[in-house]
């Protein structure tokens, strides 16, 4: 009992349609409203807030580590045993070298552009929260890259990694 569905031409057509649909759904380019991720290299940074990195000792303080991550890392002392770490690359314009700058009085990071790029001297204008890494102002929804942190009370050492 061979029907229309069992013919090789119909089966081949169904397979081609299924593969084309899957490719369109899963391989499409991201749109402007989708998250972009900065391609960060592997990071394992040891920080000593009560030693050589004593700027991080008090809760609410922050320190920049410019030679780590994609564009540098900022570490923020959130609570006694909790730290937050973000890459300084603006996810909206990282290809052009745009970085965010920290404004401690407002607990915010601003994308103010980069001096070497005529296109993005003003930056995208996105304002990020140091407490979440997500945008508070701006039109693009891309969050900063968040690094994992682990506090070791025995060593008085903070490990920042991805």
C-alpha positions as CSV (number, residue, x, y, z in Angstrom):
1,X,0.0,0.0,0.0
2,X,2.0,2.9,-1.3
3,X,0.4,6.3,-1.0
4,X,1.5,9.8,-2.0
5,X,3.3,10.3,1.4
6,X,5.6,7.3,0.7
7,X,6.9,8.5,-2.6
8,X,10.6,9.5,-2.5
9,X,10.0,12.9,-4.0
10,X,7.5,13.9,-1.3
11,X,9.7,12.6,1.5
12,X,12.6,14.6,0.0
13,X,10.5,17.7,-0.2
14,X,9.4,17.4,3.4
15,X,13.0,16.9,4.6
16,X,14.2,19.9,2.6
17,X,11.4,22.1,4.0
18,X,12.1,20.9,7.6
19,X,15.9,21.6,7.3
20,X,15.2,25.1,5.7
21,X,12.8,26.0,8.6
22,X,15.3,24.8,11.2
23,X,18.1,26.7,9.6
24,X,16.0,29.9,9.5
25,X,15.0,29.6,13.1
26,X,18.4,28.6,14.6
27,X,21.0,30.2,12.4
28,X,19.6,33.7,11.8
29,X,21.6,36.8,12.6
30,X,20.8,38.5,15.9
31,X,18.6,41.5,15.5
32,X,19.2,44.9,17.2
33,X,17.0,44.0,20.2
34,X,18.8,40.7,20.9
35,X,21.6,40.3,23.5
36,X,25.2,40.7,22.2
37,X,28.0,39.1,24.1
38,X,31.6,40.3,24.2
39,X,34.1,37.6,23.2
40,X,36.0,37.6,26.5
41,X,39.2,35.5,26.9
42,X,39.5,33.0,29.8
43,X,40.1,34.9,33.1
44,X,41.4,33.8,36.5
45,X,42.3,36.8,38.5
46,X,43.2,36.7,42.2
47,X,42.4,39.8,44.1
48,X,43.5,40.6,47.7
49,X,41.1,43.3,49.1
50,X,42.9,43.3,52.5
51,X,46.4,43.1,51.0
52,X,47.8,44.6,47.9
53,X,44.4,45.5,46.4
54,X,43.4,47.4,49.6
55,X,41.2,49.9,47.6
56,X,38.6,47.1,47.6
57,X,38.6,46.7,51.4
58,X,35.6,48.9,52.3
59,X,32.1,47.8,51.1
60,X,31.0,50.0,48.2
61,X,34.5,50.4,46.8
62,X,35.7,49.5,43.3
63,X,39.0,48.8,41.5
64,X,39.8,48.6,37.9
65,X,42.1,45.8,36.5
66,X,42.9,47.1,33.0
67,X,45.0,44.1,31.8
68,X,42.4,41.4,32.2
69,X,39.3,40.4,30.2
70,X,38.4,41.9,26.8
71,X,38.8,45.6,27.8
72,X,39.6,45.5,31.5
73,X,37.6,44.4,34.5
74,X,36.0,46.4,37.3
75,X,35.5,44.7,40.7
76,X,32.9,46.2,43.1
77,X,32.8,45.2,46.8
78,X,29.0,44.7,47.2
79,X,28.7,43.2,50.7
80,X,31.1,41.9,53.3
81,X,31.7,38.6,51.4
82,X,30.2,39.4,48.0
83,X,31.9,41.0,45.1
84,X,30.7,41.9,41.5
85,X,32.9,41.9,38.5
86,X,32.2,43.2,35.0
87,X,34.1,43.5,31.7
88,X,34.6,47.2,30.8
89,X,33.9,46.5,27.1
90,X,30.6,48.1,26.0
91,X,28.6,45.1,24.5
92,X,27.0,47.4,21.9
93,X,30.3,48.8,20.4
94,X,33.1,46.6,21.7
95,X,34.3,46.0,18.1
96,X,35.4,49.7,18.0
97,X,37.1,49.6,21.4
98,X,34.3,51.3,23.3
99,X,34.6,50.9,27.1
100,X,32.4,51.9,29.9
101,X,33.6,54.3,32.7
102,X,32.6,54.0,36.3
103,X,30.9,56.9,38.1
104,X,31.0,55.9,41.8
105,X,28.8,58.7,43.0
106,X,25.9,57.2,41.0
107,X,26.9,53.5,41.1
108,X,26.7,53.5,37.3
109,X,28.9,52.7,34.3
110,X,28.6,54.9,31.2
111,X,29.4,54.1,27.6
112,X,31.1,57.3,26.6
113,X,32.7,56.1,23.4
114,X,36.4,55.8,22.5
115,X,38.7,58.6,21.4
116,X,40.2,56.6,18.5
117,X,37.0,56.1,16.6
118,X,35.3,58.8,14.6
119,X,32.0,56.8,14.5
120,X,31.6,56.3,18.2
121,X,33.3,59.2,19.9
122,X,30.1,59.9,21.8
123,X,29.4,56.1,22.5
124,X,26.0,54.5,22.5
125,X,25.1,56.4,25.6
126,X,24.0,53.3,27.5
127,X,24.1,53.6,31.3
128,X,24.7,50.4,33.3
129,X,24.1,49.6,36.9
130,X,27.2,48.5,38.9
131,X,24.8,46.3,41.0
132,X,23.4,44.3,38.1
133,X,25.4,44.9,34.9
134,X,22.2,45.6,33.0
135,X,21.3,48.8,31.3
136,X,19.3,51.4,33.2
137,X,19.2,54.0,30.4
138,X,19.7,53.6,26.6
139,X,17.9,51.9,23.8
140,X,20.0,48.7,23.5
141,X,19.3,45.8,26.0
142,X,22.8,44.3,26.0
143,X,24.2,43.7,29.5
144,X,27.8,43.9,30.4
145,X,29.8,40.6,30.6
146,X,29.5,39.4,34.2
147,X,32.4,37.4,35.7
148,X,31.9,34.9,38.5
149,X,33.5,35.7,41.8
150,X,34.4,33.5,44.8
151,X,35.5,34.8,48.2
152,X,37.8,32.7,50.2
153,X,37.8,33.9,53.9
154,X,40.7,31.6,54.9
155,X,43.0,33.1,52.3
156,X,41.4,36.6,52.3
157,X,41.4,36.2,48.5
158,X,38.8,36.9,45.8
159,X,38.9,34.8,42.6
160,X,37.4,36.4,39.5
161,X,36.8,34.0,36.7
162,X,34.6,33.1,33.7
